[in-house]
Amino acid sequence: MRQAWAVTVRGNLVCGIERAAADALSANAATPLEVGSALAANFARNGCIDGSYLLTDRGSARTFAMLCLTFSKALVERRLGVIEQLPAGFDRYVSDEQPL
């Protein structure tokens, strides 16, 4: 029986990497490419990467979690750069929906 691993993302941050229930998830676990595509689709649709992503093994789950956090770090760094460049007398800053 195959095992699946779930990477849970909330608020664009990884909050869990754990073994998934084998009965419900072993048939649904995906390759890293499939999961990466799901992540991109979530971001395009919702403006965030939140969700539970199922992978086929522990190593892939760990790598995917690191990818998620790298993605979130890039979002934060981009916004930080924009805010750092605001002029001293700026009136307002509102971020775009999808900054990348």
N, C-alpha and C positions, 0 to 999 in steps of 0.2 A: 504494500500500500504506500502510495506517495504521500509525502508530507507537504504542507504548504506553510509559508510564513507570511504574516501580515505586518505591513508597515503602516502605522496610523499617523496621519498628519492633521493637525488642527491649528488654525491661525497661521498657516504656512510653516509651522514648526513640527518636526518629528516628535511625537510624544509616546511612541511605542513601537517596538520590534518584538514580535512574539509568535510562537507557534500557533497556527490557526487550527480550528476544529477540523480534523481530518474528514469526518463524514460529510460536512457541508462544503468544504473548500478544495479538497484535493483535485477535483476535476476542473476547478475554476482558476487554479494558480496559473500564472502566466510567465512567459519569458521576460527578461529585462526589457527587451525592445517593445513588447506589447504593453508592459506596465508604463514605460516611458511615454508611449503614445497616449495612454489613458491620462497620465499626468498633464501632458500638453493639452489634451482635449478639455480637462477640468479647468485649466488656467484660461483657455480661450473662451469657454462657456461661462465661467463663474468669476474670473479675475483672481482666483486663488487656487492652490494645489491641494486643498483639504480633501481628505478621503481616506479610505482604507484600501491599500494596494496589496494584492496577493502575489507572492513569488514562490518559485518551486523549491528554493533552498535557502539556508541560513546566510550563506555568503552573498548571494544575490540580494537578499533583503538588506544586509548591512551596506552593500555598495549602493543600493537604491536610496537608502536613508541618507547616506552621505551626499548623493546627487541632489536630493530634495533640499538639504540644508545649504548646499552650495548655491542652488537656485535662489533660495530665500536670502542668502547673504548678498548675492548680486542685486536683488531688488532693494535691499536696505542700503547698500553702498551707492546705488544710483540715486536714490532719493536723498541720501545724505549729501552727495555731491551737488545736487540741485539746490538744496537748502543752504549749503555753504556759499553758493554763488549769489544768493539773494542780496540785493543792495540794502544798505543800512536803513533806508527809509521805506522799505517795501510795505504795501498795504495789505497784501493777502497772498497766501500760498495754498493752492489746492492741487493735489496730485492728480495725474491722469489715471484712468481706470486700469490700464495695463501698461506699465512703464517700460517694458522691454520691447 
